[in-house]
Amino acid sequence: MVLQCYLQEISLYKDIVSAKKIKSIFFGGGTPSLASPKMFASILEFTNSIGIIDNHTEITIEANPGSSETMKFIEFARAGINRVSIGVQSFDDKALRFLGRKHNASAAKKSIEHADKAFKNYSFDMIYALPWHTEENWAEELNSALEYAKYHISLYQLTIEKGTKFFKDYTLKKFHLPQEELAADLYSITNNILAKNNFKQYEISNYARNPFYCQHNLVYWQYNNYLGIGPGAHGRISINGEKFATVNVHMPEKWIELASKKQFPYQSKELLTADDQTKEKLIMGLRLVDGILFDEFKNDETLQSRINKMTVENLLKIKNGRVSATKRGLLVLNSIINLLF
């Protein structure tokens, strides 16, 4: 039933996908790797009957370290998946306990070893700027982690979001985050270490050895179209020259009900105005080290003026017709976005 619903929803986009080359497919949103490899093979086969999947299509699955998932990597590869993104987060057991992860450092290392045998491209993520991190111990931890990184790595500083256990513990002062100056130093150290190991920073938190940049995430950051398939999935689609933001219903039961009836399982479908699109382009594009074309905003004098002011403040820079964040600007990117709008 679930597989059929996925195929039904994909078929609803036939007019958009038909005969078009598909750049990337990303199986994410939780723990898709717990599902059967046969299901992914069926989805890919059906998608290829509508659009065009070729040897250049990046097909990623998200996975967590753990024997039940990583032992299926070979089967996922046989099903047509050619890249895995593993939620490692740390190779330190103390950090994993703090982050509330169920796996340990040994399982994380084994998952990467399995990925290396199954795929010619894999990535994993790590969280840093933890309460006990110093310049020295983070540098040591990162250098050790890079022994397992061949193609791509994502590195995120710990952030505290309302409604989480972290937020509750943080407000109760059960732990403290590094001060702003130390957090900036940790980010600088991270960039320097990655550069020395031939990883290019192409986005605020993502690094890759050429040519292994994550094509799927580049679709987001370059503000291209993408379909959101499945419960709670988000999409950006263009129809007859208009761009829409789509959000699917979150409850799986409701999604199954609508998809099985061959109805779009939308929670919302919003027409994006020109101003909406400008804002989204800038929010996404400034995450990229290479930035975004300045001409995208040639009709918005107010926005151009604000961008020019930030170049004077060394937060943004304009080079070769592109506007991007400076090293200083990348550290305060959210604040820059708020000031621009």
Summary of the structure (lengths in Angstrom):
residues: 341
radius of gyration: 21.1
end to end distance: 44.9
largest distance: 57.7
contacts: 1022
relative contact order: 0.09
helix: 45%
strand: 21%
